[in-house]
């Protein structure tokens, strides 16, 4: 974690632009290509892994966050994207249901879903 924090503190952005113009007898074409690269002398982390116990009594889970560097503004911005969020939420809901069902026993039938009171 210390190495990742150090790498994030010293990000450099390199930008190159290439443009090409071709003029013929009856035609003309123009193309442009921008290349932007973010890097650090420490090497940028591709993702962060967090080991968490979501709720007491549930299994420990690993949450993966992908790191993206946005280079559009004056300063580079980091964006973290939760990888597999939907599946992890579904797995946690199912595991929570199983724990509650075990505690309740056969006295109630449990379902997973949403409800509104209004």
N, C-alpha and C positions, 0 to 999 in steps of 0.2 A: 504494500500500500504506500509505503514511503517513497519507493522508486516511481510509482505512478504519479504521486502528487508532485514530485520533483519534475517529471517529464511534462506535466500539464502547465507548470509555472514557466517553462521556457519553450514555448511553441514558436516556431518560425514559419512564415507563409512565403512560399515562392510562387511567383506567377510569371508565365510566359505567354506571349501572344504571337501567333503566326498568321499572316494574311497573304493571300495569293490572288493576283489579278491576271487574267488572260484575255487578250483582245485578238479576235480573228477578223477576217474580211466581213463576214455577215453576222458575227456573234461576239458576245462578251460574257465572261463569267468571273465571279468573285467569290472567294470563300475565306472564312476566318475561323481560327481555332484558338481557344483559350485553354491553358493548362494551369491548374492551381493545385499546389501540393502543400499540405501541412505536415511538418515534421519536428522532431525534437532530438537533441543529441542523446537523450536518455532512451529514446524509442517510445512512441505513444502507445498507451494501452488500447487493445481492441475491445475489451469488455471488462466489467467489474463483476465479481461473484460475491454475493452476500449469503451467508449461512444464517438462517433465522428459524426460530420456533414461532410460527404464526399465532398459535393459541396454546395455552397450557393443556397438555394432554395430546396434542397433535404431533406428528413426526416432524423432525427438523427438515427444512426445505432449503434448496439453493436457488436464489433469485439471480438471474443473469441480466445484466444491463449492458447493451452495446453502446460504445462511445462513438459519437460522430462529431467532427469539427466543422462548424459553419464558418465560412470565410467571407461572407458577403459584406460585412460591416467594417468599421474602423478597427475593431478588435475581434480576434477569433472567439467564437462562442462554442461551448461544449453542450451537446444534447445527448441525454441518456435515453435509450429506448429499451423498455422491458421486453425481453425475449421470452415468448411463451406465456404471456400474462393470462390469456383466456384459458389455456389448458391448466395452468397452475390454480387459477380461481376455481375451475370446475373440480379439479382433484381435491382441493381443500374443502369445498362444499360437500363432496361425497364422503370424505374422511370424517368431517364434523358430524354428518348425519349418522355414520356408523357408530361413532363414539356415543352420541346421544341415544341412539337406538339401543345400544348395549346397556346404558344406564337405565333407560325407561323400561326395557324388556318388551314383553308382548302387550303391554297396556295401551299402546298407541301406535298408529301407523304414521310414519313420517314421510314427508315429501319435500323436495327442494323446489323453490320457486319464489315468486314475489306476490304481494297482495297490497291493496290500497284500502284505506279506511274511510273513504269519502266518496 
